[in-house]
Amino acid sequence: MEIAQKLSAYGRLMRVDRPIGTLLLLWPTLWALLIAAQGVPEWHLLVVFGLGVFLMRSAGCVINDFADRNFDGYVTRTQQRPLVTGEASAKEALGLFFVLSFFAFLLVLTLNTFTIVLSVGGLVLAACYPFTKRFTNLPQVVLGAAFSWAIPMAFAAVLGEVPRYAWWLFAANLSWTVAYDTLYAMVDRDDDEKVGIKSTARLFGHYDLLAIGVLQSMTLLLLALLFTELDLGWAAWLSLLIAALLFISQQVQVKARERNACFQAFLANNRVGWVLSLGLLTSYLM
C-alpha cells in the first residue's frame, strides 16, 4: 500500500476528517481555563491543552476503532472504517494509539506535578471507554467523564488545585456529553441492538428524548449554579439562555427520531459549546 494511502487510513482512524469530537472536547476545556484564569489564560496553557485535546481525542478514536473492529462491519455508519476495510491493521492501530498518547503526555510534562498526576486518570478513561460498550448500558457516562477530565486538569494547571466549583463544571459537562452522545447513539441504535453493542440510546428506549431533555436541563442548572457562585455578568447568562434555546431546537429536530436528524442534532451541539465559550470570555473581559 502506498504511503499516501496509509497516511489517509491513519488520518481517518484519528478522525482528522471529522473534527466535531475535537471541538466538543475543546469547548469545556476552554471554559475551565477561562474560569480558572479569570478570562486570561496563559498562551502556554492554551497551546498545551489545545494540542492535548486534539491528540487525546485522536487516540480515543483509534482505540475505539480497535475495540470495535469486529463489530463495525455490521453497522451501516462504520462499514468503511480502515480496520474493517483492511487499510490498517489492529497492530498499527495500537501503535498509533500509544504514539498519540505518548506525545500528549510529553505536553503534560510541561505542567505542574498535580496536573501530571491527574492526566493518568484521563488516559485510563480514554482507553477504557470503548470496551465498556460490551458490559454496561452507560458507556456514554464513561465518555462523559473522559470528555470532562480536562476540566480538573485545567484548574490544576492554573491554580495548583481543583476548587469545589470546578466539579460543578465537570458535572455539567458530563450531563451535556451524555445528552449529545445519546443523540449520536440513536443513529446506530438498530444496528447496535443486532450486534450487541450497549448504549444509553438502547437503555432509554422510548424515553430517549425525555432523558436527553432531563440531561440538558441538568447541564443548564449546574451551569447556572456555577455562574451564580462566580458572580458572572450578563454575557454569560445570555449565552446560557441561547444554549437553552439550542437544546429546545434539538428536541424539535429529533422528534421523529430519524437517523440523519439525530446526527444533525448531535453536530449542533458545537454551537452550544462556542456560544457558552463566547459568553464566558465576554463576561470576564467586560
HELIX and SHEET records of a PDB file:
HELIX    1   1 ILE A    3  LEU A   13  1                                  11    
HELIX    2   2 ILE A   20  ALA A   36  1                                  17    
HELIX    3   3 TRP A   43  ALA A   67  1                                  25    
HELIX    4   4 ASP A   72  TYR A   74  5                                   3    
HELIX    5   5 THR A   76  THR A   78  5                                   3    
HELIX    6   6 PRO A   82  THR A   85  1                                   4    
HELIX    7   7 ALA A   90  VAL A  108  1                                  19    
HELIX    8   8 THR A  113  THR A  132  1                                  20    
HELIX    9   9 PRO A  139  SER A  148  1                                  10    
HELIX   10  10 ALA A  150  LEU A  159  1                                  10    
HELIX   11  11 ARG A  164  VAL A  187  1                                  24    
HELIX   12  12 ARG A  189  VAL A  195  1                                   7    
HELIX   13  13 THR A  200  PHE A  204  1                                   5    
HELIX   14  14 GLY A  205  TYR A  207  5                                   3    
HELIX   15  15 ASP A  208  LEU A  230  1                                  23    
HELIX   16  16 TRP A  234  GLN A  253  1                                  20    
HELIX   17  17 ARG A  259  LEU A  267  1                                   9    
HELIX   18  18 ASN A  269  LEU A  285  1                                  17    
END                                                                             
